[in-house]
Amino acid sequence: AQSVTQLDSQVPVFEEAPVELRCNYSSSVSVYLFWYVQYPNQGLQLLLKYLSGSTLVKGINGFEAEFNKSQTSFHLRKPSVHISDTAEYFCAVSRNTGKLIFGQGTTLQVKP
Amino acid sequence: EPEVTQTPSHQVTQMGQEVILRCVPISNHLYFYWYRQILGQKVEFLVSFYNNEISEKSEIFDDQFSVERPDGSNFTLKIRSTKLEDSAMYFCASSERQGAYEQYFGPGTRLTVT
């Protein structure tokens, strides 16, 4: 069975500072990895995904993530955050069935 | 840009009552999903649906739950006899295909059972 752990429930950061949101997964088979973002009162929106190939994946809004198979991690990074990045971020895994298994979520709070 | 819509945005019901949550997936998508998020907890998979059949369901999706695609556009989740613990945000999602394909989520329906 697969599982996802997001190590930080809240990450406060000042505007224009870099940020890393951590995600570790557990799976005995190959999985697809995703980061979703949820802005207040909205649904989940895909930021980026890792399927195969290059371990560095670039997504929307300047975010990127690096797949590390040996550490079973898929951390999300942004070199300079904006106030508008304040949201809930979810790491998720899936296999060919399409079922997404989510982590607990990390609240990114960007302060001016 | 096409989007998944859900109605109502908020539903309040009494314990034991039946509720139907409605979703309109993106028109050319073939796979449909329901997830839920209890306040303060992670988003959990409930069920996936393809070709008018349930493809996969979680342990949460017991006999009190059912899904239906009554016409070419709607996708519904029915809870027959609601319990207090069913209070949650329910998200509908759709995708063109399974696996690596992006699931597009609706804004959710907040269900409150009193």
Interface residues (C-beta under 8 A of the other chain):
Chain A: Y32 Y36 N41 Q42 G43 L44 Q45 L46 K49 L51 F90 A92 S94 R95 N96 T97 G98 K99 L100 I101 F102 G103 Q104 G105
Chain B: V4 Y31 Y33 Y35 Q41 K42 V43 E44 F45 S48 S55 E56 S58 F91 A93 S95 Q98 G99 A100 Y101 E102 Q103 Y104 F105 G106 P107 G108
